[in-house]
Amino acid sequence: MKDHCQALVLEILTSTATAAPASARTLWVMDENPAIDGLLKLNGSTSMDVISNRYDTREQMAKLRINTFLSDFDFTGLGLYEQIVYRISKEKMLTHHVINEALRHLTADGKLHVTGEKTDGIKSITKQAAELYQSDVTARKFGNAYLAQFSRPSAAILDSKRLPTAGYTDLRLINHPLMNFYSKPGVFGWEKIDKGSQLLVSCLPPVIQYMKGVESVLDLGCGWGYLMLATQSIPIDVRVATDNNVAAVDAANRNFTEAGMNVQCVVDDCASQIRQRFDLILCNPPFHQGFQVSDTMTEKFLKSASRLSRRSTRAIFVVNQFIPLQKLAESYFKESRLLASAHGFSVFELRP
């Protein structure tokens, strides 16, 4: 199915690249956006910067020779832009944060282009942004997508009004009945402990018991670090946690430090830069790529886990029950065993 939002983003970027003066600059704000058909049209663009919190986005842009800032959407140090283009995020407070930051980074004649679908809340976001930017703009419909374009307002309000972000940039302590932890908006399941991850953790004691020993463990797609934190009582020499999201790794690192655990935290695209092999691999893989459900994401994590396994490795995966994990795993692992199934999730043990 065609992604009209991404098509709009590409149309704006390509038209700007060809029609704007050579001195005009564009900032593309990319959250968890999938690759766009026709992205090669932007190959080598020197008038565009990208800011993203995703390692894989940075790597993809590097192949296209497009300058990319990798951070938790920290706009500090960025210059001024004639165009800022943004497909709104799932996380409302992140969307507010980006719209606020755009105020400070548009030239006097600059424009902010915001796109999203109705189910993303684009209409309410447009209404809020219109008030902030002192504009009567409404979102225009293009297929399933909506587009709103805002001009920079008068300098008088640049440092006064802001959309609420609930302190988006800061980690905050979450008091959960099971445990306290640090997290923030923009991290998957940032205020909760995922039920699938809880089910995986409940399966660990018998797995650990029949293994000859666990000297190393990898949390593949660690989020704020729950799965690794659950191994705290197990004597393990080497612990590595990795995630594609800068904010997630920041939160996980803080949680491991608070727990007194020595964990190497790595921002990476599905452990693509990690070379060592592990005795135990824990994974609750995402099943969305951007705003779309994708089996290829599960396969990507299975392939990575296979590469990082030795003969005696146990890879423990939890997935939504509609994900055909055992079938997908056949290309990467010789054996798979269902350990538990509950609350819409299934936990599998995979062996090379």
N, C-alpha and C positions, 0 to 999 in steps of 0.2 A: 504494500500500500504506500502511495506517495506521501512523503512527509512535506506538507505544504509550508510549514514553518521553516524548515531547512531550505526549501526552495526559495523562499522569500529572502532569507539571510544571504544565500548565494547570489541572488539577483542584485541585492543592494551592494554587496562587496564587489562584484564584477563590474557593475555600472560605475561605481565610484572609482575603481582602479583605471577604467578606460576614459572616463569623462572629466574627472577632477584634475586640477592643476598638479603638476609634479610635486609641488611643495605641500599639498594637502595630505594629512595623515588620518588613518582610520585605526580604531581599536576594536578588535573583535573579542567580546567577552564570551568564553566558552566554558560551560559547566560540563555535565555529562552528555555531551552531544555526539551522536554517531557520525561517521564519515559521510560527507555529502557528495552525491554524484556531481561530477564536474569540478571538484575541488582543484584539479590540476590546472584549471584556468588561472588560479592564483599563484601558481608556481613561480617562486623567485620574486614575489612582490616586495618591493623595498619601501612602499608607502604605507604598509600595514603592520601593526603589532597585534599579537594575541596575548591575552592573559587567561590563565586556566589553573585550576587546582588539581588537574589530572596529569599524571606522568605520561600516559599513552598519548594524550593530546600534544604535549610538548615534543615527543618523539616524532609524531606524525607531521607536525609543522616543521620540524628540523629537516625532514626529508624534502619538504617543499621549499626549503631555504627561507622560511618566514620566521622572523624574530618572535620569540615567545617568552613571557614572564611566568614562571612556575611559582605559585604561592597560594595561600588561602585567600585569594582575591584581595591582596594587599596592594593598593594602588599607590603606595608611597614611592616616590621617585619617578612615577610616570609623568610624561609631559602633557601637552594640550593636543586635542584631536578635533578635526573638523567633523568627524563622524565616529560615533560609538554604536556598535551593533550588538544586540543582546537577545538571544532566545531565552525567555525567562526560565528560572530554575524551579524544580519541584518544591524546594524549601522557600517558603514565603519570606523569611527574615533575610535570607541571602539575596533574594530578588530586591528587597528594600535596600539592602546594603549597596548593591551595584548601582541602583538608580540614584541613591544619595551621592555615591562617589563620582558618578558621571557629571554631577553639577560642577565639581571642582576641576574636571579635566576636559571640558568642552571649550573650544575657542569662543570668542564673542559671537561668531556667526555659526557655531557648531550645532549639530543635531544629534539627538539620541533616538535610535530606532529600536523599538521593543516589539517582539513578536511572541505569539503563543496561541494555544488553542483555548476554546471556551472552558474546557474541563480543567485547564491549568490555572484558571482564575484571571485570565488576561483582562477581562472587562473591569473587574474591581481594581486590578493593578493599574490599568490605564486611568481610571477615575482618580486614584490616589496620586499618581504621577502628574496628572493634569493640574491638580491643586498645587502640588509642590512647584511645578514649573510655570505656574501662573498662566495656564493655557486652557482653552476650551476644546482641546483635541479629544476626539473619540476614536475608538479602534475601528479600522476598516477591515472588512471580511474578504479573504482570498481563499476560496475553497474551504478547508477546515481550519484555516489559520486566520489570525487577526494581526494587524499591524498598526502601531501607533508611533507617530514621529513628533518629537518635542524639540523646540528650539531652546537654547540656553536663556534663562530668564535674566532679569536685571541683576546687576552685581549686588544690589542692596539685600537680597535674600540668600545669597550664596552661603553665608555663615550663620544663618538664623534658623530656617525651617529644615526639618529632616523627617523622612518616614521612619516609623519605629522599627528598630532592629533587635530589641531585647539584648543588646550587647553582643551582636553577632560575632565579633572578632575574638571574644574572650571564652576560654574554657570555663565551664561552670560545674560545681559539684552537684551531682544527681543523687538524692537520697532515695534509693530503691530498697524495697523490703528484703531482697536477697543480698545486696551489697551496695556500698557507696562507690561511685566512680565519677571521673571527670569526662565531660563530653561537650558538644556544642552543636548548634544547627549546622547542617551541611554534611554531617556524618550519618551514615545509614543507621536508622533506629536509635537516634542519639539520646533519647530520653528513656529507653526501655532496654530490657534484656530479651533478645529475640527468642521466641519459643522453640524454634528449630535448633538454635545453639544450645539452649538448655537441654533439649533431648539428646544432642550429641554428647554433652558433658556427662549426662547420666549413664552413657554407654562406655565411658572411658575406664572405670575401675576394672571390669573383667578383661578388657583389651590389654591394659597395662600388666595385669596379673599373669597372663599367659605368654607375654613377650619375654624374651630372654633378658632384655635390658633396654632401657631407653636413655641413650647418651645425648641425643639431639632431637629437637622438635621444631617444626615450622608451622606458624599460623599463617596460612595462605589467604590473603584478603581479610586482614585482622580487624578492620573497623576500629572501635575504641579499645579492643583488646580482651574481650570477655573470654574467649576460648583459651588464650595463653594464660590469663589470670587463673583459670580453673586448674592449671597444672602446677600451681605454686608449691603444693605439698609433695610433688614428685621430684626426687633428686635427679636433675637433668643438667648436664654440663653446658650444653650449647642450646640457646634459645634464640630464634629469629622470627620476627613478625614483619610482614610486609603488606602494603596496600597501595593502590593506585592514587588514593586521595590524600593530599597533603594534610588536610584537617584531621583525617582519621589517624594518621601516623603521629601527629602532634598529640592528640588525645591519648592514644595508646602509650606513647612514651611517658607521658605524665602519670598514667595509671600504673605502669610498671615501676616507675621511680617511687611512687607513693607506697607500693607494695613491697619495696625492697628487692625487686627482681632484676637480675642482670639480663636484659633482652636487647639484642641488636635490632633496631627499628629501621626499616628500609622503605623509602618511597620508590616504587617500581611498578612496571606493567606486568602484573601476574608473575612476579619473581623472575622476569626475563634476564636480569643481570646477576642473579644468584647462581653459583656454580656448585656449591657443596651439596652432598646428599644427606638425607635425614632418616632417622629411625622411625619417627612418627610425624605424620603430616595431618593437620586439622584444617578443615575447610567448610565454610558455609558460603558457597559461591553465589554471586548475583545472577539473577535470571533475566535482568533487564539490561539492554544496551541503550543508553539514552532514555527515551520514553517508550521504547518498544521491547516486548518480550522476545528473548533470543536464546535458542538452544546452543548457538555457537559460543556464547559466553561460558556455559557449562563445559563444553568441549575444550575451550581454551584453558580452563582451570584443571581439567583432567589431564590434558597434555603436559602442562607444567608440572603437576604432581608426579606424573610418570617419569619425566626427565630428572626429577630431584629425588627419585626413589632408588634404593639399593634392593638387593634380592629379599632381604628380611623386613623391608619397610611395611608398615601398616598405614594406609591413607584412609582417614575417616572423614566421610563427606555427609553433610545433611542437605537435603533439597526438598522443595515442595513436592508433594506426591504426584503432581501431574508431570513432573520432569522425568523422562525415561532414562534415569541415570545408568542403570545396569546395561541397557542397550548401548548407550553412548560410551560407556567405559570399556566395552569389548575391544575397541581399537587400541586401548592404552594399558589395560591391566588384564592379567590372565584369570584372576579370580575376583568375584564380588559376593558379598554376603550381607543380607539384610539383618541389621542389629536391632532396630526398633522402628515402629511406625505409630505416630499419634499426633493429634492436633493439626492434621494436614501436612505433616512432615515425615520423611523417612531418612533413617541413618544407615549408611552402608560402610562396610569395611572392604577396602580394595587392596589387593596384593599383586605385585608384579609377576 
